Amino acid sequence: MTNVVIQMALYCLILVGLAIPLGAYIGKVMNGEHVFLSRILVPVENGIYKVLKVDKKEDMHWRKYAACVGVFSVISLGVLWLILCIQKVLPLNPEGIGGTSWHLGFNTAASFVTNTNWQAYSGESTLSYFSQMIGLNFQNFVSAAVGIVVLFALIRGFIRVKQKGIGNFYTDMVRTVVYVLLPLSLIVSVCIASQGVPQTFRAYDEVDLVEPVVVENEDGSTTEVTKGVVPLGPAASQIAIKQLGTNGGGFYGNNSAHPLENPNPFTNLLEMIAILLIPVALCFTFGRNVKDKRQGRAIFLAMFIMLAAALAVIGYNEQKGTPQIEQSGVVYTGAEDQAGGNMEGKETRFGIATSATWAGFTTAASNGSVNSMHDSYTPIGGLVPMLLMMLGEVVFGGTGCGLYGMLGFAIMTVFIAGLMVGRTPEYLCKKIEPFEMKMAVLVCLATPVAILAGSGIAALLPATADSLNNPGAHGLSEVLYAYSSAGGNNGSAFAGFNANTPFLNVSIGLVMLFVRFVPMFATLAIAGHMAAKKKVAVSAGTLPTHNAMFIFLLIVIVLLIGALSFFPALSLGPIAEYFQMTV
């Protein structure tokens, strides 16, 4: 257990150490300040504006900003859906893979446009190189960028006084992609490609098996298989941005548990840190850009405390295992250089500590990539990743989305605290009035409503039982996890749940779209109304929003609104399964 704690602490220290300077860099980029890459990238940035005929100095009203987000996303959805359905006639398809069904194409397009990357397919057998690289990878960049630019629109709403504009959508998008996402992705791509992750357009390799495999045919006869297929493709470039952009969609079906996506402990560390690097950095960016670093640190600490608690619970339960695994302590499940515990569904080259940490990181962020199968986790070990998604991706969450979601909870916190003392609530010297509260409620409650409605309808349909890998409480957990993953714009799944049916593809796709854009447009509305307000002076009655009391209140509000909404559903799923195993 000590080894698990040390590894988790080390991962978190590396993460925070890298995030602090990156946060300052992102803040400068989005403000148009000079950075060390400016000499190289400013001509590129200006060239893009010239080609697109964009006035980079235009200051958009929040309604126009929201319209740009909506139109850009709708066009992205349509183009990607078309690419997936007609990929057979498109280039870069050496395996001759046919187009997807209409409902799988819709689900996948909705998934990648919303930065969810839920996958009801296996990449190496379903998608061509063109679909992976031009279709999905393009969305990995721009969907991540959309979340970041909406966050910065909100930041401008807090710091501007009596202004109508909240920034320029196109300028924000270009700067985010060119200065932040592309350079970081290039670094990670080169690093993981050097470790053996494929980056090629060659057709799949056929190799001789070390040991032949006998396969039974449907007619009862057997066939000896002596050769296997090694899937290749431009994987490294997609894997880099899938982690950095909190996308999570695997190039291969087994995602980051696949040895070609994640070959060794070094790539595992690099990819795992990349999952939360930008979301953590944006907390420090927030403090810098609102000109009060204490505000950024307070939000960071609230998120980090919840993440640390989640990692502790996952790690403890996976290391402890279950009474069935160890047969009530009679059987030791460890081996030389390998701790005991629940190793089902985990790669031995990673072990429990790294697998549990990845599970916490990927569901705290809206990432969804996995290096182990969450379906095989213990009941409580699997409950915590599910709960992190149910909170509304606010424990760091997605790039930009997590922080503006947490700021929605911060607005609710100061409102509730204001009611207690009988004062008009204020946040960052701006009064919180009824309109902002209504929009904050949309930001905070969109996720619970979508998850509970979607999973409830699915559970009522008899056909859903055919998609389950397990009956009983664990089967309910599979359904609940799927809609939690969609509702948290996460994308991970309890492996074994077959979501590739018309109803599940369409319903999960609609949940992803609802939870992505309702909070996003509500956030932009808050930004526009905040920018038009005047600042109010801090007085003795103003609630400090940077001290330990506020951090505590913020965590309590997140848990009250997020966790308690799902307690009945969790009681019927993982909690019931836990008592079935232990009582």
Beta strands, then each sheet from edge to edge (+ up, - down):
strand 1: 205-216
strand 2: 222-230
strand 3: 426-427
strand 4: 430-431
sheet 1: 1+ 2-
sheet 2: 3+ 4-
end
